[in-house]
Amino acid sequence: MKDLALVVDTTLKYSDIWDIYFDQLNKFFPSEIKRYIFTDVYDRTYNQDIVPIYYNNDDSYRNQFLSCLKNVKEKYILYNSEDYVLYDNVDMDEVYRVIDILDNDENYDFVKFLKGPEITYPYSKDHKFINIIDPSYNLFAQQASVWKKDALISIFENSPSENGRMQQEPGGTEVCRKLNIGGLQYFRGEEKKRGYHHWDSHIFPYIATAIVKGKWNFSEYFNELEPLIKKYQIDPIKRGIL
């Protein structure tokens, strides 16, 4: 068993999606992997097995996330946000394979599970589906990824204390460059494109993301979201539909 934990970032406060998120997580993600939720309030009825780590709601996003991250014990984390809803089984054999790569290559600190607009090139002929993310453009993104926890802590420690979420993500790339943090991407080449800027993930099949600009993302994930919203008797009009 790898020294891995899944962390769920709930700073967006989309609690109306938690029933969907946690039920899909229980269905498609292995129960033996430790799970943490970063939160200011949490009802354990959603998931008895998840460990809450509490942040101060008055703090900036940077400080909230950093304070929680420092309380995770495991060496590797699988970053998740509360609207990253799984719709198929996570390929844990491949997750463990990418962790082996990180274990054996000190030049890289994370593996991103979803292809976006970043520039990439092959890692090596011996590691199929693994690509190096060019650090000159769009290196850091808070998407489903496996991270060396200490590297992610360093990024947040070296970011402005007042950063909100909208500042932390775009500013993270420059911090990565300063700290010589390198990233990889898992992409097979057969994944379906969603929207203009990203593709599906084979290794971690999730809706990226279920809520966009505060509204249900029906424009890109209608087939995945519509039956779940019906199952949980959610009125999508209350939040709005994109």
Backbone as CSV, one residue per row, in Angstrom:
resi,resn,N_x,N_y,N_z,CA_x,CA_y,CA_z,C_x,C_y,C_z
1,MET,0.845,-1.202,0.000,0.000,0.000,0.000,0.880,1.251,0.000
2,LYS,0.630,2.137,-0.957,1.398,3.370,-1.050,1.005,4.328,0.076
3,ASP,1.939,5.221,0.402,1.719,6.218,1.455,0.902,7.363,0.872
4,LEU,-0.381,7.087,0.629,-1.259,7.972,-0.139,-2.548,8.254,0.624
5,ALA,-3.004,9.504,0.539,-4.323,9.876,1.066,-5.029,10.756,0.047
6,LEU,-6.351,10.666,0.029,-7.161,11.565,-0.783,-7.595,12.729,0.092
7,VAL,-7.461,13.959,-0.429,-7.942,15.128,0.300,-9.039,15.812,-0.517
8,VAL,-10.106,16.209,0.163,-11.237,16.869,-0.485,-11.287,18.314,-0.009
9,ASP,-11.101,19.225,-0.930,-11.097,20.660,-0.658,-12.531,21.187,-0.792
10,THR,-13.119,21.635,0.327,-14.510,22.116,0.289,-14.614,23.627,0.474
11,THR,-13.563,24.333,0.154,-13.578,25.785,0.363,-14.531,26.509,-0.591
12,LEU,-14.978,25.845,-1.643,-15.976,26.459,-2.524,-17.354,26.491,-1.874
13,LYS,-17.540,25.638,-0.850,-18.792,25.585,-0.077,-19.990,25.199,-0.947
14,TYR,-19.795,24.170,-1.761,-20.881,23.631,-2.581,-21.522,22.451,-1.842
15,SER,-22.025,22.674,-0.650,-22.516,21.572,0.173,-23.729,20.869,-0.442
16,ASP,-24.414,21.528,-1.383,-25.565,20.880,-2.016,-25.170,19.733,-2.941
17,ILE,-23.878,19.608,-3.214,-23.412,18.512,-4.063,-22.800,17.374,-3.249
18,TRP,-22.692,17.524,-1.938,-21.966,16.541,-1.124,-22.584,15.158,-1.172
19,ASP,-23.915,15.056,-1.174,-24.544,13.734,-1.274,-24.067,13.014,-2.533
20,ILE,-24.088,13.733,-3.655,-23.639,13.154,-4.918,-22.152,12.818,-4.854
21,TYR,-21.351,13.784,-4.425,-19.899,13.590,-4.429,-19.491,12.371,-3.605
22,PHE,-19.950,12.286,-2.358,-19.479,11.223,-1.479,-20.040,9.855,-1.860
23,ASP,-21.263,9.800,-2.354,-21.790,8.512,-2.804,-21.029,8.001,-4.023
24,GLN,-20.709,8.878,-4.941,-19.924,8.472,-6.108,-18.492,8.095,-5.710
25,LEU,-17.944,8.812,-4.740,-16.614,8.469,-4.243,-16.613,7.071,-3.628
26,ASN,-17.612,6.777,-2.802,-17.704,5.459,-2.181,-17.902,4.355,-3.211
27,LYS,-18.550,4.688,-4.285,-18.840,3.705,-5.332,-17.613,3.393,-6.182
28,PHE,-16.803,4.410,-6.478,-15.755,4.252,-7.488,-14.322,4.373,-6.962
29,PHE,-14.153,4.697,-5.698,-12.806,4.895,-5.146,-12.589,3.884,-4.033
30,PRO,-11.405,3.247,-3.964,-11.197,2.170,-2.977,-11.276,2.662,-1.540
31,SER,-11.960,1.891,-0.722,-12.214,2.288,0.665,-10.959,2.240,1.527
32,GLU,-9.960,1.496,1.106,-8.766,1.357,1.950,-7.858,2.577,1.923
33,ILE,-8.070,3.500,0.993,-7.250,4.712,0.931,-7.790,5.721,1.936
34,LYS,-6.905,6.249,2.773,-7.291,7.259,3.771,-7.871,8.486,3.077
35,ARG,-8.886,9.092,3.697,-9.546,10.261,3.122,-9.626,11.371,4.166
36,TYR,-9.340,12.583,3.719,-9.485,13.770,4.561,-10.409,14.753,3.860
37,ILE,-11.149,15.516,4.652,-11.920,16.625,4.107,-11.450,17.903,4.789
38,PHE,-11.103,18.925,3.980,-10.708,20.236,4.489,-11.974,21.082,4.559
39,THR,-12.373,21.483,5.759,-13.700,22.063,5.933,-13.744,22.981,7.145
40,ASP,-14.776,23.811,7.226,-15.029,24.569,8.446,-16.203,23.981,9.209
41,VAL,-16.973,23.119,8.547,-18.076,22.418,9.211,-18.338,21.154,8.405
42,TYR,-18.585,20.043,9.112,-18.793,18.795,8.387,-19.700,17.878,9.177
43,ASP,-20.718,17.356,8.493,-21.660,16.405,9.081,-21.181,14.996,8.737
44,ARG,-20.792,14.215,9.751,-20.199,12.899,9.495,-21.177,11.914,8.849
45,THR,-22.440,12.256,8.770,-23.381,11.356,8.117,-23.098,11.220,6.625
46,TYR,-22.365,12.189,6.047,-22.035,12.076,4.633,-21.090,10.906,4.383
47,ASN,-20.125,10.732,5.242,-19.125,9.691,5.049,-18.434,9.455,6.383
48,GLN,-18.734,8.343,7.005,-18.197,8.064,8.336,-16.683,7.853,8.330
49,ASP,-16.145,7.450,7.189,-14.731,7.074,7.143,-13.792,8.238,6.839
50,ILE,-14.338,9.382,6.484,-13.475,10.505,6.118,-13.078,11.295,7.367
51,VAL,-11.840,11.769,7.395,-11.305,12.482,8.559,-11.392,13.986,8.298
52,PRO,-12.165,14.721,9.100,-12.231,16.171,8.892,-11.002,16.886,9.454
53,ILE,-10.476,17.823,8.685,-9.441,18.741,9.155,-10.030,20.139,9.000
54,TYR,-10.135,20.858,10.097,-10.895,22.107,10.106,-10.006,23.324,9.869
55,TYR,-10.544,24.265,9.108,-9.864,25.538,8.892,-10.716,26.664,9.466
56,ASN,-10.067,27.816,9.622,-10.749,29.013,10.100,-11.414,29.703,8.917
57,ASN,-12.712,29.829,8.959,-13.452,30.399,7.842,-13.101,31.861,7.588
58,ASP,-12.503,32.535,8.568,-12.118,33.937,8.395,-10.777,34.103,7.701
59,ASP,-10.028,33.012,7.549,-8.715,33.075,6.904,-8.854,33.168,5.391
60,SER,-7.774,33.575,4.721,-7.724,33.523,3.263,-7.679,32.070,2.804
61,TYR,-7.991,31.848,1.533,-7.945,30.485,1.005,-6.557,29.882,1.177
62,ARG,-5.541,30.666,0.870,-4.163,30.158,0.998,-3.900,29.663,2.401
63,ASN,-4.288,30.413,3.392,-4.040,30.024,4.784,-4.915,28.851,5.208
64,GLN,-6.148,28.819,4.736,-7.032,27.690,5.043,-6.435,26.378,4.529
65,PHE,-6.084,26.382,3.259,-5.602,25.151,2.638,-4.270,24.712,3.245
66,LEU,-3.384,25.678,3.462,-2.071,25.358,4.017,-2.181,24.781,5.424
67,SER,-3.020,25.366,6.256,-3.160,24.874,7.625,-3.684,23.444,7.641
68,CYS,-4.588,23.134,6.733,-5.127,21.770,6.654,-4.082,20.801,6.112
69,LEU,-3.399,21.210,5.058,-2.429,20.327,4.405,-1.336,19.886,5.373
70,LYS,-0.947,20.760,6.257,0.108,20.435,7.216,-0.328,19.374,8.231
71,ASN,-1.624,19.105,8.294,-2.132,18.088,9.215,-2.358,16.731,8.545
72,VAL,-2.034,16.635,7.267,-2.101,15.346,6.568,-0.802,14.596,6.837
73,LYS,-0.901,13.339,7.199,0.273,12.571,7.607,0.978,11.891,6.435
74,GLU,0.256,11.594,5.385,0.801,10.774,4.306,1.783,11.565,3.429
75,LYS,2.661,10.853,2.742,3.671,11.462,1.867,3.050,11.999,0.581
76,TYR,2.067,11.278,0.053,1.420,11.663,-1.197,-0.050,11.967,-0.945
77,ILE,-0.542,12.977,-1.659,-1.973,13.260,-1.590,-2.567,13.229,-3.000
78,LEU,-3.814,12.799,-3.064,-4.583,12.892,-4.295,-5.565,14.040,-4.082
79,TYR,-5.285,15.156,-4.739,-6.095,16.364,-4.544,-7.451,16.211,-5.236
80,ASN,-8.510,16.587,-4.498,-9.873,16.603,-5.032,-10.586,17.851,-4.547
81,SER,-11.525,18.320,-5.335,-12.433,19.367,-4.891,-13.830,18.771,-4.791
82,GLU,-14.698,19.431,-4.063,-16.006,18.870,-3.748,-16.923,18.704,-4.955
83,ASP,-16.565,19.293,-6.092,-17.397,19.097,-7.284,-16.700,18.253,-8.343
84,TYR,-15.677,17.484,-7.938,-15.023,16.530,-8.841,-15.734,15.180,-8.692
85,VAL,-16.859,15.039,-9.316,-17.723,13.869,-9.133,-17.252,12.722,-10.032
86,LEU,-16.942,11.589,-9.426,-16.537,10.409,-10.181,-17.728,9.796,-10.911
87,TYR,-17.467,9.247,-12.121,-18.520,8.539,-12.843,-18.080,7.153,-13.303
88,ASP,-16.871,6.741,-12.905,-16.388,5.398,-13.222,-15.269,5.060,-12.240
89,ASN,-14.816,3.801,-12.280,-13.802,3.353,-11.340,-12.461,4.035,-11.562
90,VAL,-11.813,4.406,-10.471,-10.453,4.938,-10.521,-9.494,3.785,-10.807
91,ASP,-8.557,4.003,-11.722,-7.576,2.977,-12.079,-6.406,3.047,-11.096
92,MET,-6.545,2.338,-9.967,-5.545,2.446,-8.913,-4.203,1.832,-9.315
93,ASP,-4.198,0.849,-10.203,-2.916,0.310,-10.682,-2.101,1.409,-11.349
94,GLU,-2.769,2.237,-12.131,-2.068,3.333,-12.795,-1.717,4.448,-11.808
95,VAL,-2.578,4.686,-10.839,-2.245,5.675,-9.801,-0.966,5.261,-9.080
96,TYR,-0.872,3.992,-8.707,0.333,3.514,-8.020,1.552,3.566,-8.939
97,ARG,1.321,3.348,-10.225,2.444,3.412,-11.177,3.007,4.837,-11.257
98,VAL,2.128,5.836,-11.285,2.647,7.205,-11.367,3.326,7.609,-10.051
99,ILE,2.861,7.060,-8.932,3.544,7.328,-7.667,4.946,6.723,-7.682
100,ASP,5.087,5.546,-8.277,6.422,4.949,-8.418,7.356,5.859,-9.206
101,ILE,6.812,6.496,-10.238,7.625,7.438,-11.018,8.072,8.600,-10.136
102,LEU,7.157,9.170,-9.371,7.513,10.270,-8.474,8.508,9.823,-7.409
103,ASP,8.361,8.582,-6.941,9.293,8.041,-5.948,10.722,7.979,-6.474
104,ASN,10.827,7.738,-7.773,12.146,7.466,-8.355,12.711,8.616,-9.173
105,ASP,12.001,9.730,-9.238,12.487,10.870,-10.019,12.280,12.148,-9.216
106,GLU,13.349,12.667,-8.672,13.260,13.856,-7.820,12.985,15.132,-8.605
107,ASN,12.989,15.056,-9.928,12.739,16.243,-10.750,11.256,16.581,-10.863
108,TYR,10.391,15.653,-10.435,8.956,15.870,-10.612,8.220,15.661,-9.296
109,ASP,7.201,16.491,-9.097,6.526,16.567,-7.802,5.042,16.260,-7.863
110,PHE,4.483,16.180,-9.045,3.068,15.848,-9.156,2.772,15.250,-10.519
111,VAL,1.649,14.525,-10.579,1.128,14.010,-11.844,-0.332,14.425,-11.951
112,LYS,-0.615,15.212,-12.958,-1.961,15.714,-13.223,-2.718,14.662,-14.023
113,PHE,-3.987,14.411,-13.647,-4.751,13.324,-14.239,-5.604,13.740,-15.430
114,LEU,-5.572,15.000,-15.777,-6.449,15.495,-16.835,-5.658,16.412,-17.757
115,LYS,-5.796,16.205,-19.049,-5.119,17.067,-20.019,-5.910,18.349,-20.217
116,GLY,-5.211,19.465,-20.089,-5.782,20.779,-20.342,-4.986,21.489,-21.415
117,PRO,-4.910,22.821,-21.348,-4.227,23.574,-22.398,-2.715,23.625,-22.252
118,GLU,-2.154,22.928,-21.250,-0.710,22.988,-21.048,0.056,22.372,-22.232
119,ILE,1.295,22.789,-22.362,2.200,22.238,-23.375,2.932,21.043,-22.759
120,THR,2.958,19.918,-23.473,3.605,18.717,-22.940,4.472,18.047,-24.000
121,TYR,5.354,17.185,-23.515,6.131,16.318,-24.409,6.447,15.027,-23.658
122,PRO,6.749,13.941,-24.377,6.854,12.626,-23.730,7.908,12.586,-22.632
123,TYR,7.569,11.864,-21.571,8.481,11.667,-20.442,9.588,10.699,-20.823
124,SER,9.257,9.512,-21.279,10.229,8.542,-21.787,9.487,7.442,-22.512
125,LYS,10.199,6.731,-23.380,9.561,5.651,-24.140,9.162,4.484,-23.249
126,ASP,9.734,4.422,-22.061,9.423,3.326,-21.132,8.197,3.611,-20.271
127,HIS,7.705,4.845,-20.306,6.566,5.215,-19.471,5.454,5.759,-20.364
128,LYS,4.661,4.810,-20.874,3.562,5.158,-21.764,2.550,6.020,-21.027
129,PHE,1.976,6.969,-21.711,0.907,7.844,-21.225,1.399,8.924,-20.252
130,ILE,2.685,8.992,-19.966,3.213,10.007,-19.059,3.907,11.087,-19.883
131,ASN,3.529,12.344,-19.639,4.098,13.470,-20.369,4.598,14.529,-19.397
132,ILE,5.668,15.202,-19.802,6.228,16.308,-19.018,5.456,17.581,-19.344
133,ILE,5.051,18.307,-18.314,4.394,19.597,-18.517,5.465,20.674,-18.645
134,ASP,5.437,21.383,-19.759,6.391,22.467,-19.989,6.169,23.561,-18.942
135,PRO,7.191,23.885,-18.140,7.010,24.861,-17.058,6.861,26.302,-17.526
136,SER,7.050,26.539,-18.818,6.967,27.916,-19.305,5.524,28.389,-19.450
137,TYR,4.567,27.436,-19.330,3.180,27.820,-19.580,2.239,26.948,-18.761
138,ASN,1.422,27.554,-17.915,0.310,26.866,-17.259,0.716,25.562,-16.568
139,LEU,1.701,25.640,-15.699,2.204,24.444,-15.020,1.297,24.014,-13.866
140,PHE,0.913,24.961,-13.016,0.168,24.639,-11.801,-1.332,24.749,-12.036
141,ALA,-2.064,23.717,-11.613,-3.523,23.754,-11.688,-4.084,22.916,-10.559
142,GLN,-5.115,23.406,-9.892,-5.753,22.646,-8.830,-6.841,21.763,-9.439
143,GLN,-6.356,20.699,-10.035,-7.207,19.676,-10.618,-6.819,18.345,-9.994
144,ALA,-7.583,17.292,-10.301,-7.291,15.985,-9.716,-5.872,15.565,-10.095
145,SER,-5.024,15.422,-9.092,-3.612,15.127,-9.296,-3.066,14.426,-8.067
146,VAL,-2.008,13.639,-8.268,-1.224,13.126,-7.146,-0.037,14.059,-6.937
147,TRP,0.155,14.454,-5.681,1.216,15.385,-5.305,2.129,14.796,-4.235
148,LYS,3.396,15.123,-4.329,4.253,15.002,-3.162,3.786,16.086,-2.186
149,LYS,3.310,15.673,-1.054,2.679,16.631,-0.130,3.618,17.785,0.211
150,ASP,4.888,17.501,0.468,5.819,18.557,0.875,6.007,19.599,-0.220
151,ALA,5.944,19.184,-1.479,6.065,20.141,-2.584,4.858,21.064,-2.626
152,LEU,3.678,20.506,-2.412,2.475,21.339,-2.418,2.473,22.301,-1.235
153,ILE,2.945,21.849,-0.099,3.090,22.739,1.055,4.024,23.897,0.701
154,SER,5.130,23.602,0.035,6.102,24.645,-0.334,5.482,25.691,-1.249
155,ILE,4.648,25.256,-2.178,4.002,26.203,-3.092,3.116,27.171,-2.315
156,PHE,2.329,26.645,-1.398,1.431,27.507,-0.622,2.210,28.373,0.369
157,GLU,3.266,27.845,0.951,4.088,28.643,1.863,4.748,29.815,1.150
158,ASN,5.060,29.655,-0.118,5.739,30.698,-0.881,4.784,31.548,-1.714
159,SER,3.494,31.425,-1.423,2.480,32.240,-2.087,2.018,33.338,-1.136
160,PRO,1.531,34.457,-1.659,1.049,35.536,-0.788,-0.016,35.057,0.185
161,SER,0.122,35.456,1.441,-0.773,35.000,2.491,-2.224,35.365,2.219
162,GLU,-2.447,36.463,1.515,-3.821,36.937,1.298,-4.500,36.279,0.094
163,ASN,-3.832,35.367,-0.587,-4.393,34.787,-1.807,-5.737,34.104,-1.586
164,GLY,-6.702,34.481,-2.418,-7.924,33.709,-2.536,-7.704,32.602,-3.549
165,ARG,-8.715,31.777,-3.735,-8.583,30.669,-4.672,-8.305,31.164,-6.095
166,MET,-8.926,32.257,-6.488,-8.755,32.781,-7.843,-7.383,33.384,-8.068
167,GLN,-6.667,33.712,-6.984,-5.297,34.194,-7.109,-4.286,33.047,-6.989
168,GLN,-4.625,32.064,-6.172,-3.673,30.992,-5.890,-3.380,30.135,-7.112
169,GLU,-4.404,29.797,-7.865,-4.175,28.894,-8.992,-3.326,29.532,-10.092
170,PRO,-3.679,30.698,-10.618,-2.814,31.269,-11.657,-1.443,31.677,-11.132
171,GLY,-1.375,32.102,-9.870,-0.079,32.494,-9.311,0.815,31.327,-8.981
172,GLY,0.240,30.125,-8.883,1.012,28.952,-8.506,2.072,28.562,-9.511
173,THR,1.834,28.843,-10.788,2.809,28.474,-11.822,4.131,29.203,-11.615
174,GLU,4.071,30.491,-11.331,5.303,31.263,-11.111,6.030,30.768,-9.872
175,VAL,5.297,30.404,-8.828,5.918,29.858,-7.622,6.615,28.538,-7.946
176,CYS,5.970,27.700,-8.740,6.582,26.427,-9.147,7.911,26.662,-9.867
177,ARG,7.934,27.657,-10.733,9.178,27.956,-11.464,10.277,28.374,-10.500
178,LYS,9.938,29.227,-9.551,10.938,29.703,-8.592,11.475,28.568,-7.735
179,LEU,10.632,27.592,-7.427,11.014,26.486,-6.550,11.515,25.270,-7.323
180,ASN,11.569,25.385,-8.650,11.979,24.270,-9.519,11.105,23.027,-9.305
181,ILE,9.821,23.262,-9.155,8.866,22.168,-9.019,8.414,21.752,-10.408
182,GLY,8.542,20.468,-10.693,8.188,19.946,-12.006,6.942,19.091,-11.960
183,GLY,6.214,19.061,-13.077,4.971,18.307,-13.127,4.863,17.415,-14.346
184,LEU,4.105,16.342,-14.180,3.815,15.402,-15.255,2.309,15.347,-15.479
185,GLN,1.939,14.771,-16.603,0.522,14.631,-16.943,0.272,13.219,-17.458
186,TYR,-0.860,12.640,-17.039,-1.266,11.323,-17.525,-2.313,11.516,-18.625
187,PHE,-1.992,11.055,-19.838,-2.921,11.210,-20.959,-2.646,10.106,-21.970
188,ARG,-3.668,9.332,-22.279,-3.513,8.205,-23.204,-3.627,8.639,-24.669
189,GLY,-4.410,9.662,-24.944,-4.618,10.109,-26.307,-5.948,9.680,-26.892
190,GLU,-6.677,8.818,-26.157,-7.968,8.333,-26.644,-9.142,8.964,-25.891
191,GLU,-8.841,9.835,-24.933,-9.869,10.427,-24.097,-10.735,11.419,-24.880
192,LYS,-11.979,11.527,-24.480,-12.921,12.442,-25.111,-12.629,13.875,-24.690
193,LYS,-12.714,14.786,-25.651,-12.535,16.196,-25.329,-13.839,16.764,-24.784
194,ARG,-13.716,17.606,-23.741,-14.877,18.266,-23.132,-14.682,19.776,-23.244
195,GLY,-15.598,20.443,-23.855,-15.461,21.884,-23.991,-14.272,22.246,-24.860
196,TYR,-13.681,23.391,-24.562,-12.589,23.897,-25.392,-11.203,23.569,-24.855
197,HIS,-11.085,23.288,-23.554,-9.756,23.317,-22.950,-9.343,22.057,-22.204
198,HIS,-10.187,21.024,-22.136,-9.745,19.840,-21.416,-10.381,18.568,-21.957
199,TRP,-9.779,17.459,-21.569,-10.202,16.141,-22.005,-10.632,15.325,-20.780
200,ASP,-11.321,14.216,-21.022,-11.657,13.310,-19.929,-10.394,12.684,-19.351
201,SER,-10.526,12.107,-18.174,-9.412,11.426,-17.516,-9.678,9.930,-17.491
202,HIS,-8.749,9.160,-18.022,-8.874,7.703,-17.963,-8.534,7.181,-16.568
203,ILE,-7.514,7.731,-15.970,-7.012,7.222,-14.696,-7.924,7.594,-13.526
204,PHE,-8.563,8.770,-13.603,-9.445,9.260,-12.545,-10.669,9.873,-13.218
205,PRO,-11.647,9.049,-13.599,-12.762,9.537,-14.423,-13.727,10.414,-13.620
206,TYR,-13.607,11.709,-13.782,-14.414,12.624,-12.974,-14.970,13.772,-13.809
207,ILE,-16.036,14.351,-13.310,-16.633,15.530,-13.921,-15.785,16.736,-13.545
208,ALA,-15.256,17.410,-14.550,-14.318,18.507,-14.294,-14.806,19.804,-14.966
209,THR,-15.682,20.523,-14.287,-16.203,20.292,-12.953,-17.728,20.315,-13.002
210,ALA,-18.359,19.802,-11.923,-19.816,19.697,-11.912,-20.497,21.053,-11.806
211,ILE,-19.808,22.008,-11.180,-20.365,23.356,-11.015,-19.382,24.368,-11.602
212,VAL,-19.863,25.200,-12.494,-19.031,26.219,-13.149,-19.736,27.567,-13.012
213,LYS,-19.003,28.536,-12.489,-19.579,29.871,-12.270,-20.859,29.789,-11.443
214,GLY,-20.857,28.848,-10.503,-21.978,28.712,-9.592,-23.159,27.935,-10.128
215,LYS,-23.069,27.417,-11.359,-24.200,26.729,-11.977,-23.832,25.291,-12.335
216,TRP,-24.864,24.426,-12.418,-24.653,23.043,-12.821,-24.126,22.994,-14.255
217,ASN,-23.072,22.226,-14.462,-22.391,22.210,-15.757,-23.037,21.195,-16.709
218,PHE,-24.276,21.472,-17.094,-24.980,20.595,-18.022,-24.411,20.700,-19.438
219,SER,-23.799,21.815,-19.772,-23.322,22.012,-21.137,-22.244,20.999,-21.515
220,GLU,-21.458,20.553,-20.542,-20.382,19.600,-20.831,-20.652,18.207,-20.274
221,TYR,-21.476,18.110,-19.210,-21.655,16.812,-18.536,-23.128,16.488,-18.278
222,PHE,-23.990,16.773,-19.239,-25.411,16.508,-19.041,-25.673,15.026,-18.768
223,ASN,-25.075,14.138,-19.561,-25.342,12.699,-19.425,-24.881,12.148,-18.078
224,GLU,-23.851,12.727,-17.494,-23.351,12.277,-16.203,-24.116,12.917,-15.043
225,LEU,-24.457,14.191,-15.183,-25.061,14.923,-14.068,-26.576,14.738,-13.952
226,GLU,-27.262,14.712,-15.075,-28.725,14.717,-15.035,-29.315,13.549,-14.234
227,PRO,-28.838,12.309,-14.441,-29.406,11.214,-13.629,-29.067,11.315,-12.150
228,LEU,-27.903,11.884,-11.810,-27.527,12.043,-10.407,-28.396,13.098,-9.724
229,ILE,-28.647,14.179,-10.419,-29.497,15.235,-9.864,-30.923,14.725,-9.649
230,LYS,-31.399,13.891,-10.570,-32.721,13.284,-10.394,-32.725,12.331,-9.206
231,LYS,-31.684,11.495,-9.103,-31.602,10.510,-8.024,-31.660,11.168,-6.656
232,TYR,-30.984,12.291,-6.518,-30.914,12.962,-5.215,-31.952,14.064,-5.066
233,GLN,-32.888,14.106,-6.019,-34.033,15.028,-5.958,-33.583,16.476,-5.748
234,ILE,-32.592,16.851,-6.522,-32.092,18.224,-6.497,-32.809,19.034,-7.577
235,ASP,-33.243,20.205,-7.231,-33.841,21.121,-8.205,-32.723,21.951,-8.828
236,PRO,-32.334,21.654,-10.078,-31.199,22.376,-10.671,-31.469,23.851,-10.908
237,ILE,-32.754,24.236,-10.931,-33.089,25.641,-11.176,-32.640,26.522,-10.016
238,LYS,-32.600,25.968,-8.801,-32.189,26.767,-7.635,-30.782,27.291,-7.793
239,ARG,-29.887,26.449,-8.298,-28.511,26.889,-8.527,-28.357,27.514,-9.901
240,GLY,-29.125,27.008,-10.845,-29.005,27.465,-12.227,-28.255,26.445,-13.069
241,ILE,-28.469,26.528,-14.363,-27.888,25.568,-15.317,-27.030,26.304,-16.307
242,LEU,-25.837,25.753,-16.533,-24.927,26.323,-17.529,-25.126,25.596,-18.844
